[in-house]
Amino acid sequence: MLAARAAATDEVPVGAVVVRDGAIVGRGCNQPIAGNDPTAHAEIMAMRDAGRTLGNYRLADCDLYVTLEPCVMCSGAIMHARIRRVIYGARDPKTGACGSAIDLFAQPQLNHHTAVSGGLLADESVALLQDFFARRRGKN
């Protein structure tokens, strides 16, 4: 599991895949700490991988599955990539940009409108995050 891979390297446990025609074409997990890269969120890494796999930065026929609601940065990249649909697990009330803190995808003036649905395997996603942060607090 990609989120568990992130947690194993002390990154926030978020994993993402890009799917086209039922096949995974891109995979990613959080790695901003390891890569000293603030843009290395799971969604970005999965879209970069999908772009390389498909030979195109436009991912119009693709869906993105991610364990945590995308942030503003990732939502912007999702729109620019023309991702067809985002399906996420856990809501992120502090930074979620799919309706929790803000809803970028509902802005009518934007030229691309990705369909968004949340709650897929939400309990499992929330448990991963809660366990990770509980362990992190225990270390401090």
Accessible surface in RSA format (square Angstrom, percent):
REM  Atomic radii and reference values for relative SASA: ProtOr
REM  Chains: A
REM  Algorithm: Lee & Richards
REM  Probe-radius: 1.40
REM  Slices: 20
REM RES _ NUM      All-atoms   Total-Side   Main-Chain    Non-polar    All polar
REM                ABS   REL    ABS   REL    ABS   REL    ABS   REL    ABS   REL
RES MET A   1   158.72  82.2  93.10  61.6  65.62 156.2 104.90  89.2  53.82  71.3
RES LEU A   2    24.34  13.6  21.20  15.2   3.13   7.9  21.20  14.9   3.13   8.4
RES ALA A   3     0.59   0.5   0.01   0.0   0.58   1.3   0.01   0.0   0.58   1.5
RES ALA A   4    45.50  41.8  40.57  62.6   4.93  11.2  41.61  58.6   3.89  10.3
RES ARG A   5   146.39  61.5 139.09  70.9   7.30  17.4  52.10  71.2  94.29  57.1
RES ALA A   6     0.83   0.8   0.00   0.0   0.83   1.9   0.83   1.2   0.00   0.0
RES ALA A   7    20.53  18.9   9.37  14.5  11.16  25.4   9.65  13.6  10.88  28.8
RES ALA A   8    90.04  82.8  45.50  70.2  44.54 101.3  58.84  82.9  31.19  82.6
RES THR A   9    83.35  59.3  61.65  62.5  21.70  51.7  65.69  88.2  17.66  26.7
RES ASP A  10    68.58  48.0  67.06  66.7   1.51   3.6  25.74  60.6  42.84  42.7
RES GLU A  11     1.35   0.8   1.35   1.0   0.00   0.0   0.01   0.0   1.34   1.1
RES VAL A  12    40.37  26.6  39.34  35.6   1.03   2.5  39.34  34.2   1.03   2.8
RES PRO A  13     1.34   1.0   0.44   0.4   0.90   3.3   0.44   0.4   0.90   5.6
RES VAL A  14     5.81   3.8   5.81   5.3   0.00   0.0   5.81   5.0   0.00   0.0
RES GLY A  15     4.92   6.1   0.00   N/A   4.92   6.1   3.46   9.5   1.45   3.3
RES ALA A  16     2.60   2.4   0.00   0.0   2.60   5.9   2.31   3.3   0.29   0.8
RES VAL A  17    28.16  18.5  27.80  25.2   0.36   0.9  27.80  24.2   0.36   1.0
RES VAL A  18     0.00   0.0   0.00   0.0   0.00   0.0   0.00   0.0   0.00   0.0
RES VAL A  19    25.49  16.8  25.15  22.8   0.35   0.8  25.15  21.8   0.35   0.9
RES ARG A  20    84.25  35.4  81.52  41.6   2.73   6.5   9.88  13.5  74.37  45.1
RES ASP A  21   131.82  92.3  91.79  91.4  40.02  94.6  43.38 102.1  88.44  88.2
RES GLY A  22    75.42  93.0   0.00   N/A  75.42  93.0  34.44  94.5  40.98  91.8
RES ALA A  23    54.77  50.4  49.48  76.4   5.29  12.0  54.77  77.1   0.00   0.0
RES ILE A  24    78.04  44.4  53.48  39.8  24.56  59.2  53.48  38.5  24.56  66.6
RES VAL A  25    20.06  13.2  14.84  13.4   5.22  12.6  18.80  16.3   1.26   3.4
RES GLY A  26     0.16   0.2   0.00   N/A   0.16   0.2   0.16   0.4   0.00   0.0
RES ARG A  27   126.00  52.9 116.13  59.2   9.87  23.5  31.27  42.7  94.73  57.4
RES GLY A  28     5.34   6.6   0.00   N/A   5.34   6.6   5.34  14.7   0.00   0.0
RES CYS A  29    11.79   8.9  11.22  12.5   0.57   1.3   0.00   0.0  11.79  12.7
RES ASN A  30    15.97  11.0  15.25  14.7   0.72   1.7   0.00   0.0  15.97  15.4
RES GLN A  31    63.94  35.8  63.63  46.5   0.32   0.8   9.14  19.5  54.80  41.6
RES PRO A  32    31.71  23.1  28.15  25.7   3.56  12.9  28.42  23.5   3.29  20.4
RES ILE A  33   108.64  61.8  96.52  71.9  12.12  29.2 102.84  74.1   5.80  15.7
RES ALA A  34    75.32  69.3  38.00  58.6  37.32  84.9  49.56  69.8  25.76  68.2
RES GLY A  35    48.13  59.4   0.00   N/A  48.13  59.4  28.99  79.5  19.15  42.9
RES ASN A  36   138.53  95.5 106.74 103.1  31.79  76.5  35.51  85.5 103.01  99.6
RES ASP A  37    40.15  28.1  37.81  37.6   2.34   5.5  14.44  34.0  25.71  25.6
RES PRO A  38   108.57  79.1  96.27  87.8  12.29  44.7 102.54  84.7   6.02  37.4
RES THR A  39    51.06  36.3  51.06  51.8   0.00   0.0  47.52  63.8   3.54   5.4
RES ALA A  40     3.05   2.8   3.05   4.7   0.00   0.0   3.05   4.3   0.00   0.0
RES HIS A  41    51.21  28.0  51.21  35.6   0.00   0.0  24.95  25.7  26.26  30.6
RES ALA A  42     0.00   0.0   0.00   0.0   0.00   0.0   0.00   0.0   0.00   0.0
RES GLU A  43     7.40   4.3   7.40   5.6   0.00   0.0   0.00   0.0   7.40   6.0
RES ILE A  44    18.23  10.4  18.10  13.5   0.13   0.3  18.10  13.0   0.13   0.3
RES MET A  45    38.49  19.9  36.83  24.4   1.66   3.9  36.83  31.3   1.66   2.2
RES ALA A  46     0.00   0.0   0.00   0.0   0.00   0.0   0.00   0.0   0.00   0.0
RES MET A  47    15.82   8.2  11.96   7.9   3.86   9.2  11.85  10.1   3.96   5.2
RES ARG A  48    95.13  39.9  84.63  43.1  10.50  25.0  43.53  59.5  51.60  31.3
RES ASP A  49    40.51  28.4  40.51  40.3   0.00   0.0   4.98  11.7  35.53  35.4
RES ALA A  50     0.00   0.0   0.00   0.0   0.00   0.0   0.00   0.0   0.00   0.0
RES GLY A  51    14.58  18.0   0.00   N/A  14.58  18.0  11.46  31.4   3.12   7.0
RES ARG A  52   170.37  71.5 140.50  71.6  29.87  71.1  82.52 112.8  87.85  53.2
RES THR A  53    83.77  59.6  48.49  49.2  35.27  84.1  43.63  58.6  40.14  60.7
RES LEU A  54    51.71  28.8  22.24  15.9  29.47  74.1  27.37  19.2  24.35  65.5
RES GLY A  55    68.86  84.9   0.00   N/A  68.86  84.9  36.01  98.8  32.85  73.6
RES ASN A  56    73.77  50.9  63.86  61.7   9.92  23.9  17.65  42.5  56.12  54.2
RES TYR A  57   154.30  72.0 141.15  80.3  13.15  34.2 115.72  87.0  38.59  47.6
RES ARG A  58    84.89  35.6  77.13  39.3   7.76  18.5  27.23  37.2  57.66  34.9
RES LEU A  59     3.74   2.1   2.19   1.6   1.55   3.9   3.74   2.6   0.00   0.0
RES ALA A  60    54.36  50.0  44.51  68.7   9.85  22.4  44.51  62.7   9.85  26.1
RES ASP A  61    78.48  55.0  75.84  75.5   2.63   6.2  11.48  27.0  66.99  66.8
RES CYS A  62     1.13   0.9   1.13   1.3   0.00   0.0   0.00   0.0   1.13   1.2
RES ASP A  63    10.23   7.2  10.23  10.2   0.00   0.0   0.00   0.0  10.23  10.2
RES LEU A  64     0.00   0.0   0.00   0.0   0.00   0.0   0.00   0.0   0.00   0.0
RES TYR A  65    66.60  31.1  65.17  37.1   1.43   3.7  39.64  29.8  26.96  33.2
RES VAL A  66     7.79   5.1   0.00   0.0   7.79  18.8   3.41   3.0   4.38  11.9
RES THR A  67    31.41  22.3  29.13  29.5   2.28   5.4  31.20  41.9   0.21   0.3
RES LEU A  68    31.01  17.3  30.90  22.1   0.11   0.3  30.90  21.7   0.11   0.3
RES GLU A  69     4.03   2.3   0.00   0.0   4.03   9.6   0.00   0.0   4.03   3.3
RES PRO A  70     0.18   0.1   0.00   0.0   0.18   0.7   0.18   0.2   0.00   0.0
RES CYS A  71    23.98  18.1  22.13  24.7   1.84   4.3  18.00  45.6   5.98   6.4
RES VAL A  72    79.39  52.2  77.26  69.9   2.13   5.1  77.26  67.1   2.13   5.8
RES MET A  73    70.12  36.3  54.14  35.8  15.97  38.0  49.98  42.5  20.14  26.7
RES CYS A  74     0.00   0.0   0.00   0.0   0.00   0.0   0.00   0.0   0.00   0.0
RES SER A  75     0.00   0.0   0.00   0.0   0.00   0.0   0.00   0.0   0.00   0.0
RES GLY A  76    21.32  26.3   0.00   N/A  21.32  26.3  21.32  58.5   0.01   0.0
RES ALA A  77    30.48  28.0  21.11  32.6   9.36  21.3  26.39  37.2   4.09  10.8
RES ILE A  78     0.00   0.0   0.00   0.0   0.00   0.0   0.00   0.0   0.00   0.0
RES MET A  79    19.06   9.9  19.05  12.6   0.02   0.0  13.01  11.1   6.05   8.0
RES HIS A  80   130.22  71.2 129.38  89.9   0.83   2.1  81.56  84.1  48.65  56.6
RES ALA A  81     9.89   9.1   7.76  12.0   2.13   4.8   9.49  13.4   0.40   1.0
RES ARG A  82    54.87  23.0  54.24  27.6   0.64   1.5  12.71  17.4  42.16  25.6
RES ILE A  83     0.00   0.0   0.00   0.0   0.00   0.0   0.00   0.0   0.00   0.0
RES ARG A  84   116.86  49.1 108.59  55.4   8.27  19.7  56.34  77.0  60.53  36.7
RES ARG A  85    92.48  38.8  92.48  47.1   0.00   0.0  24.60  33.6  67.88  41.1
RES VAL A  86     0.00   0.0   0.00   0.0   0.00   0.0   0.00   0.0   0.00   0.0
RES ILE A  87    12.62   7.2  11.65   8.7   0.97   2.3  11.65   8.4   0.97   2.6
RES TYR A  88    15.53   7.2  14.88   8.5   0.65   1.7   0.88   0.7  14.65  18.1
RES GLY A  89     2.36   2.9   0.00   N/A   2.36   2.9   0.89   2.4   1.47   3.3
RES ALA A  90     1.78   1.6   1.23   1.9   0.55   1.3   1.78   2.5   0.00   0.0
RES ARG A  91   143.80  60.4 128.49  65.5  15.30  36.4  52.52  71.8  91.27  55.3
RES ASP A  92    24.07  16.9  22.91  22.8   1.16   2.7   3.05   7.2  21.02  21.0
RES PRO A  93    94.31  68.7  78.34  71.4  15.97  58.1  78.62  64.9  15.69  97.5
RES LYS A  94   181.69  88.6 155.99  95.7  25.70  61.2 104.97  94.5  76.72  81.7
RES THR A  95    75.77  53.9  69.41  70.4   6.36  15.2  65.22  87.6  10.55  16.0
RES GLY A  96     0.00   0.0   0.00   N/A   0.00   0.0   0.00   0.0   0.00   0.0
RES ALA A  97     0.00   0.0   0.00   0.0   0.00   0.0   0.00   0.0   0.00   0.0
RES CYS A  98    13.55  10.3   0.00   0.0  13.55  31.9   0.06   0.1  13.50  14.6
RES GLY A  99    45.53  56.1   0.00   N/A  45.53  56.1  17.49  48.0  28.03  62.8
RES SER A 100    26.83  22.7   0.46   0.6  26.37  60.7   0.02   0.1  26.80  37.6
RES ALA A 101    56.90  52.3  16.97  26.2  39.93  90.8  24.44  34.4  32.46  86.0
RES ILE A 102    81.65  46.5  72.88  54.3   8.77  21.1  81.65  58.8   0.00   0.0
RES ASP A 103    51.10  35.8  46.32  46.1   4.78  11.3  16.72  39.4  34.38  34.3
RES LEU A 104    32.22  17.9  32.13  23.0   0.09   0.2  32.13  22.6   0.09   0.2
RES PHE A 105    14.87   7.4   5.79   3.6   9.09  23.6   6.78   4.1   8.09  23.2
RES ALA A 106    63.91  58.8  37.58  58.0  26.33  59.9  47.35  66.7  16.56  43.9
RES GLN A 107    59.49  33.3  59.48  43.5   0.01   0.0   9.37  19.9  50.12  38.0
RES PRO A 108   113.32  82.6  89.19  81.3  24.13  87.7  94.27  77.8  19.05 118.4
RES GLN A 109   140.17  78.4 101.96  74.5  38.22  91.0  65.81 140.1  74.37  56.4
RES LEU A 110    64.84  36.1  59.24  42.4   5.60  14.1  60.49  42.5   4.35  11.7
RES ASN A 111   128.98  88.9  89.70  86.7  39.28  94.6  44.22 106.4  84.76  81.9
RES HIS A 112    33.71  18.4  31.03  21.6   2.68   6.8  20.57  21.2  13.14  15.3
RES HIS A 113    96.18  52.6  70.71  49.1  25.47  65.2  56.76  58.5  39.42  45.9
RES THR A 114     7.19   5.1   0.00   0.0   7.19  17.1   0.17   0.2   7.03  10.6
RES ALA A 115    56.56  52.0  45.79  70.7  10.77  24.5  55.92  78.8   0.63   1.7
RES VAL A 116    50.52  33.2  15.90  14.4  34.62  83.4  16.67  14.5  33.85  91.8
RES SER A 117    55.72  47.1  49.67  66.3   6.05  13.9  47.22 100.6   8.50  11.9
RES GLY A 118    44.61  55.0   0.00   N/A  44.61  55.0   6.26  17.2  38.36  85.9
RES GLY A 119    41.67  51.4   0.00   N/A  41.67  51.4  22.95  63.0  18.72  41.9
RES LEU A 120    91.62  51.0  80.61  57.7  11.01  27.7  86.46  60.7   5.16  13.9
RES LEU A 121   113.85  63.4 103.50  74.0  10.35  26.0 108.36  76.1   5.49  14.8
RES ALA A 122    28.46  26.2  26.28  40.6   2.18   5.0  26.28  37.0   2.18   5.8
RES ASP A 123   120.41  84.3 111.63 111.1   8.78  20.8  33.32  78.4  87.09  86.9
RES GLU A 124    95.65  54.9  89.56  67.8   6.09  14.5  55.61 107.6  40.04  32.7
RES SER A 125     6.63   5.6   4.97   6.6   1.66   3.8   1.07   2.3   5.56   7.8
RES VAL A 126    56.12  36.9  55.77  50.5   0.35   0.8  56.12  48.8   0.00   0.0
RES ALA A 127    44.37  40.8  43.06  66.5   1.31   3.0  44.23  62.3   0.14   0.4
RES LEU A 128    47.51  26.5  44.66  31.9   2.85   7.2  45.60  32.0   1.92   5.2
RES LEU A 129    21.88  12.2  21.81  15.6   0.07   0.2  21.88  15.4   0.00   0.0
RES GLN A 130   114.49  64.0 107.74  78.7   6.75  16.1  40.51  86.2  73.98  56.1
RES ASP A 131    80.84  56.6  77.78  77.4   3.06   7.2  14.39  33.9  66.45  66.3
RES PHE A 132     5.83   2.9   5.40   3.3   0.43   1.1   5.40   3.3   0.43   1.2
RES PHE A 133    70.68  35.4  70.53  43.7   0.16   0.4  70.53  42.8   0.16   0.4
RES ALA A 134    51.85  47.7  41.27  63.7  10.58  24.1  42.99  60.5   8.86  23.5
RES ARG A 135   133.48  56.0 123.91  63.2   9.57  22.8  74.17 101.4  59.31  35.9
RES ARG A 136    76.37  32.1  73.86  37.7   2.51   6.0  36.05  49.3  40.32  24.4
RES ARG A 137   157.79  66.3 145.38  74.1  12.42  29.6  74.28 101.5  83.51  50.6
RES GLY A 138    66.98  82.6   0.00   N/A  66.98  82.6  37.23 102.2  29.75  66.6
RES LYS A 139   154.46  75.4 115.45  70.8  39.00  92.9  88.91  80.0  65.55  69.8
RES ASN A 140   152.21 105.0  91.25  88.2  60.96 146.8  53.32 128.3  98.90  95.6
END  Absolute sums over single chains surface
CHAIN  1 A     7451.3       5863.8       1587.5       4279.6       3171.7
END  Absolute sums over all chains
TOTAL          7451.3       5863.8       1587.5       4279.6       3171.7
